[in-house]
Amino acid sequence: MPVLFHIAIFALSFGLMVGLGIAEEDVENTAEVTGEGAEEVDDTRVAVAVKNRFSRVDPKSFSSIEVTVKHGVVTLTGTADSLWTQQRATELPQTIRGVRGVIDRLSVGPVGRIDDSVLKKHLAYLFDENPVVERDNIHLDVQNGVLTLKGRVHSRQEKQTALNLAKMVKGIVELRDLLNVEGVRDRPDSVLKEEIIHRLAFDVWVVRPSLLKVQVKKGHAILTGQVGSAYEKGRVAELAWVEGVHDVDVSGITVNWVSPDPMLRTQRPIFSDQEVSNAIQGVLASDRRVAPFDIHVSVKNGTVTLEGNVPFLSIRREAEQNANNTVGVQSVKNLITVQSNATPKDADVQARLLEAFSRDPVLEQFTLGAVVKKGAVLLTGTVNSIYERNHAENVASRIQGVKSLTNQISFSTSEIKKSDWEIQLDFENQVWWSPFLSSQDIVATVEDGRATLSGSVQHIHQRLIAEQQAFEAGASTVINRLRVGNSPGSAESSSPRIPAGR
């Protein structure tokens, strides 16, 4: 018999992980993140929810990390095997309802002594293979596992990409950032303020823009007010970094997962198709990874159509993600084609894919395959989690010559298979703890490990999050029938969790 459950907790809602945490010296003073009148969630239950999220996403990488919670502030202690694992560990608790901040007391290592020259060679390879980073402008200096990045980058996106790549190399125990973003225009404070307010209004992750106040003084952006989760606070900080802003201060934003007026939480202005189109075009223009390419945007009844040509599949995916993050978008038709002047042979593309997988710290432990035919790539192999499967897609999309992807990477079979009832309970628990899903009307049916999601969500990103969390709960296949916004129905998608050995 199928398991049926209905989730409709309207009173408990708020919604790029940027790793926003609390400095260690602020341990005893949590007033800035708790806010007046915030309803408490039991700290013990929050700690259990964080640990459960760690075990679902990556039990091996997070096995040496201890979690404690006091007044909604999560403290992480122990060791991480890389700076990347450390960053992910600080980001994941921000997706748990009731978490108001994260204190990072993690150390990196030990992974064994790796020669600095080997680390530098690995870093150079990652930078050379990435389409966003211009390697010639960045100097790498590695001393006893401490990496210093110096030089010039063209945008904050390029800088963040370089930092993330460096964090992924196991053996780098500390990262010193001396990169300068060049060519930043000086713009009037009034223009900067208006652009920040506009970005907050159209971003799906910012649930109540009206609860935020924006000030800009001589290029310094100061934001105050209230948000519903630690993740949302980090997202607000990232959105405030428009071109011309010198620094962003969000210390005046409090995290309160219960809104003063529950009825206000689901209300947002209804934007016209033209307004949504203009917002997406603005985001694409400000994203230096996408901006150099002429992407045409059209919107009809909330359905976005993207057209144009780009040289890398990763840029095509980035453009679609920008559209998904825009309020008013109910679905996206991505008609962007991947074309470049260089047309590598399929055998060369395959060789670069396999080398990228073998060098990637997340994927190096797995045996992955790739079949390439006229730029169309079929990924095969076995990994342990949906995170690793998605990560393989991200790595492959950055390889020149990859025009499309079909992901048939399977999951290793768990020694203890979950029953439909256990999958149901796990998914229900995840939805309750999610600041992005807890207020949505989601119905899930689980039968023979197959989860069917129906009901409705406000924004398209919630539809995608629900699907991923169904996989994390143990579903073998997810059929996603969730409607987005006021649309009569969304396109059904079926994503299999392919059994090992197929």
N, C-alpha and C positions, 0 to 999 in steps of 0.2 A: 504494500500500500504506500502511496506517496505521502510524504510529510508536508503539511501545509501550515504556513504561519503568516501572520499579517502584522506588519510593523507600521505603526502610525503614532509616533510619539512627537506630537507637534510642539510641545512646550519645551523641548530640550534640543536646541539647534544653534549652531554657528559654524561657519566655515571661514614650483621650483624649490624645493626645500632650500632654505638659505641658511640653516644652521644657527638661528638666533638663540642665544642662551643667556645665562646670567653669570656675571663675573663671580669668582670665588669669594671676593671680599664682600659680596652682597648676601652671603648665606644667611646672616642673622636678620637682614632687613628685607622682608618680602612684601612690604606695603606697596611698592611701586607696581607689582604684578598682580596683587590680589584685588585691589579696588574696594570701595565701600559697598557693603551690602551684598557681596557676592555669595551665593549659596555654596556651601561646602559639599564636596564629594569626598567620601571617606578615603583617607590617604592609603590605607591598606589595600582597598579595592583598586585604586589607581595604580599602585605598584604592581599588583597582579596583572592588571590589564596591559601595562607596559611590558612586563616579562612575557606575557602570552604573545604579544605582537612580535617581540624579538624571536621567540621560538618558532613562530609561523614563517617569518620572513627569511631568517638566516640563523638557525640554531648553532651552527658550527662557529661562525665568525663572532657571535655575541656570547659564546659560552663562558667567557672569562669576565663578564661584566656584571657587577652587582647594582641593584636598583633600590634606592630608598626615596621616600616621598614625605615631605613635611609642608603642610598648608598648600598642597598642590604643586609645590616646586620639586622637581625630580633631580636627584643627585646620582650621577653615574661614577662608579669607582671600578678599578681593575685595569685590565690591559686590553688593547686592541692590536691586531696584527698589522695595521697600516693606518695612515692618516685618513684614508678613505673610509675605513670601517669606523674610525672614531667619529668622523663627520656624520655618517649614516646613523650611528648610535644616538647622537644628539638630536638628529632630525625626527626620527620615528616617534619618540614620546610626544612631540608637538602635534601629532595626529590623533592623540587620545583626549577625549573630552574630560575636562577638569584639570588638565595640566596647564599651569600658568607660566612655567619657565623651566629651563634645564640648566643645571650646574654641571660642567664637565670637569671631572677630576681624573680622567682616564690618562694612562700612559701608553705609549706606543712601543710594541715589541714584547718579548724578544722574538726575532725571526732568524737569528743567526747572523753573524757578521758578513756583510756583503761589501766587496771592494768598491770604493768610491767611483773608480773608472767604469765598473760594470753598471752601477746605478746611473751614471751620466750617459752611458751609451743607451741604456733602456729609455731614459727620459728623452733623449734626442730622437729615438725611433718614434715614440708616441707623438712628439711634437711634429715631426716631419709628416706623419700619416694623417694628421688632423687637418681638415679643410678650413678651420676657423683661425688657427694659430699660424702666424708668420714667423717661422723658426729663426730666420736670419736676423730679426730684430731683438731676439731674446738671448741673454747670456746665462748659461747654467754653471753654477759653482757648487760643488759638493765636497764637504769636509766632514769626515767622520759621521756620515749619514745626515748631516744638516745641509739642506739645499737652500741656496740663495738665488732668487730669480731677479735679474736686472734687465733693464732695457726699456723699449717702447712698444706699446700696443695701440691699436686704433680705436678700441672701444672697451667698455666694461665687460661685454660678452666675451671678447677675446681674452681679456685678463682673467675672468672667472673660469673660462675653459682651460687656460694654461695652469691655473692653480689646482683645478680638479684633476687634471691629468697627472700632475706632480704628486698629488695625494694618493693616487692609485698605485704607485710604485712601492712595493714592500721593501723595506730597508731604509726608506726616508723617514727619519724619526722627528724631524722638525723642518718647518718651511718658513723661510723669511721672504716676504714679499716687498721687493723694491721696484716693481714695475710701474711705469708712468703711462697714463692714458694721454695720448697726444691729440692735438687739434680740437680740444674742447672749446666751444664758443662761449663767450660771455653773453648772457641773455638777461634782460630785465627781470627783476624779482617777480613783478606782476605776471609776466608770461610764464615763468617757471611755476608759480602758484596755480595758475589756471590749468596748465598741462597736468600737474599732479592731481588736481581735483578731478579732471576729466578721466584720467587713467583709473583712479579709484572708483569712479562712478560706473565704469564699464567692465571692471574686472570681476569675474564670477567668484573669486575666492574672498573678496571683500564683501561681507554680508550686509553691513549697515554703514555705507559711506557717510550718511548724515550724522553719525555719532562721532565722526572724526573732524578735527579742525586742523587746517594747514596754514602755516606761516612760512614765509621765505624772507630772510634778511641777509643781504649781501651774498647770495648764493648758498646760504645755510638753510636747509629745510628742517623745520621743527613741526612735528606732528603730535597732537594730543587727542585724548578722547578714550574710546572704549572699543575693544574687539572681543570676539567670543572664544578665541583659542590662541595658543602660542604660535601656531602655524600662521594664522591670519596676521598676527603682529609682524612676523618676519616677512610675509608677502607685502604688507603695507610699506615696510622699510625698503624693499626692493623696488617697488613701483615708484617710490619717491625719487629714485636716482635717475631723473630725466637729464638730458644733456644740458650742461651749464650749472648743475648742482655740485657744490664742493664737498658737502657732507650732509648726512641725514641723522637726525636725533629723534628717536621714538621712545625715549625714556618716560615721556609723559603719557604714554598709552597704557591703560590698564587692561588686564585680561580678566573678563568676567563671562563665564560660559552661559550664564542665565541673563537674558535681556530684561531690562526694567519693564518692558511692555511686550509680552509674548506675541500679541497680535501684530506688532510692527515687524517682526522678524521675517515674515514671508512677503512683505510688501516692498516692491521696487517700482520705479517708473517704467512704463511700457514704452520702449523705444521703437521708432519706425524702422523699416528696413534700410532706409537711407542713412539714418543715424548709426545703425549697427555697422553698415558698410563703411562709413567714414571712420568709425572707431577701429575697425580691423585694419584699414589702410594706414591709420596713424600708428598702430602697434607695429605693423610690418615695416613702416618707414623708420621707426626708432630702433628696430632690431637689426644691428649691423650685419648679422649673419644672413639676413634675407633682403635687406634694403637694396643692395646693388642690382637686384634682378627685378624685372618688370612683371610683378604679379598682379593680375587683374582680379578684382573682387566684385562679385555681384551677390545680392541678397534678395530672396523672394519668399515671403511668408516664413521667415526665420531660417530658411535653408540657404547656406552659403556655398557658392561655387568659386573655386580658386583655379585660375588658369595662368599658364606661363611656362617658361623653360628655366631650369636650374642645373648646375653641373654635378650636384651630389644629391643622393637620395635623402641624406640627413637634413638638407635645407628644405626639401619638399615636406618632410615630416615636421620640421620646425614651424613652417608656415601654417600647417594644419593645426598644430598645437596652439599657436597664437589665436587662431579663429575659435578653437574650442574654449579658450579662456575668456571669451567676450560675452557679456550679458546679452540675451536676446537670440543667441544662436541655438537652434534646435537640431540641426544636422549639418554636416559638411560634405560636399562633393569635391574631392581633391582631383582635379584634372591636370595638375602640374606635371609636365613631362621632364624626365632627367636626360639631358643631353650635354655633351661637352666636346670640345675640339679634339681632345685625346680619346681614342677608342681602344682601350687595352684588349688584348686577346682574352678569351674566356679562361684559358689555362693560367694566364698571368693574374687575372682577378681571383681565381680560385686559390692560387699560391699565396697571394697577399691576405686573403681572408683567413686561411689556415694559420699563417704566421701571426696575424693579429690576435686570433683566439689563443694561440700558444703563449703569447707574450702578455695577455691581459690577466691581471691578478685575480679577477673574479672568475674567469673561465679557464685558466691554465690547468686546473685540476681535472677538467673534463675532456673527453675525446669527442670533438665536434667535427662534423663534415659539412661540405658545401658543394652542391652541384650547380654549375654555371652554364647557361645556354643563352647566348645573345644578350648578356647582361642581366637576365632573369635568374635569381639565386634561390635555390632550395636549401634551407638549413636543416641538418639532421644531427642526431646524437642524443645524449641524455644528460640532464642536469637535475638539481634537487628542488628547485623552487621557481615560482613564476617570476621572481625578481631576476634570477639568472637567465631565464629564457628571454625576457624582455631586454636584458642587458646585451645579450648576443645580437639581437636585432639592431640595437643602437650602435654597436661596434661595426657590424656589417654595413650599415647605412652610410658610414663615413669613408668607405673604401671606393676609390675612383673606379668607375666602370660598372658599379652595381646600380641597376636601373629599377629593379623591383625585388621584393622579398616574399617568399612563402616560408613560414616558420613551422617546420614539423619536428622541432626538438621535443623530445619526450621527457617525462619526469620519472625519476627512479621510483620503483615500487616500494611503498612503506611496508615494513614488516607487519604492522598492525593496521589493517584497513578499517576506515571509519564506516560506521553504519549510516544510513540516511538520517536517522534521528540525531546522531552525533554531528553530522555535517550541518543539519538545521540549527542545532543549539549553538554551534561555533559561529555560524554566520549571523544568527540573531544577536549573539553577544557582541560581535564586531560592529554591527550596525548601531547597537545601543551606545557603544563607546565612541563612535565616530562623530566628530563635530560637523562632518559634511553630510552625513546620511541620517542621523537620528530623528530629524523632523520630517523625513520623506515618507511617502506612502508606498512601501515596497512589499510585494507579496512574492514569496519564493516557494516553489514546489521542488522537492528532492525525491527522485526515484531512481534506484539502481546507480546512485552516484552522480546522476545528471541533475543539475540545478537549472530550473527555469525561473527567470526573474520577470515579474510583471508588476503593473502599478504605474506610478508616475514619480518623476523627480523634477526639480525646478530647472536644473541646468545640465548640460551635456556631460560636464566633468563628473557629476554625481553618478551618472549612468555608467561611466567607465570605472569609477572607483568601486561601485557595487559589484561589477563583474570581476574585478581583480580580487576583491575580498571573498567572493564565492570560491574562487580557486584556492585562496589561502585557507579556507575552511575545509578543503579536501575534495571539492567537486571534481569529477573527471571531465565533465563537459559543462559549459555554461551557455544556455540559450537566453539571450538578453532581449526581452520584449518591453522593457521599461520605456514609457512615453516621456518626452521632454517638454516641459512647459505646458502650453495650452494646445499643443498639437494633438490631432485625433489619434495619432499613432506614430511610432518611430520605427525605422527600418529594423527588422529583426536581425540579430547577429548571433551566430553560433560559433563558439570558440572551444575546440576540444583540448582537453588535457591528455595528450596522446600517450597511451600506455608504453612503457619501456619494451623494446624489442620489436616494435612495429616498423 
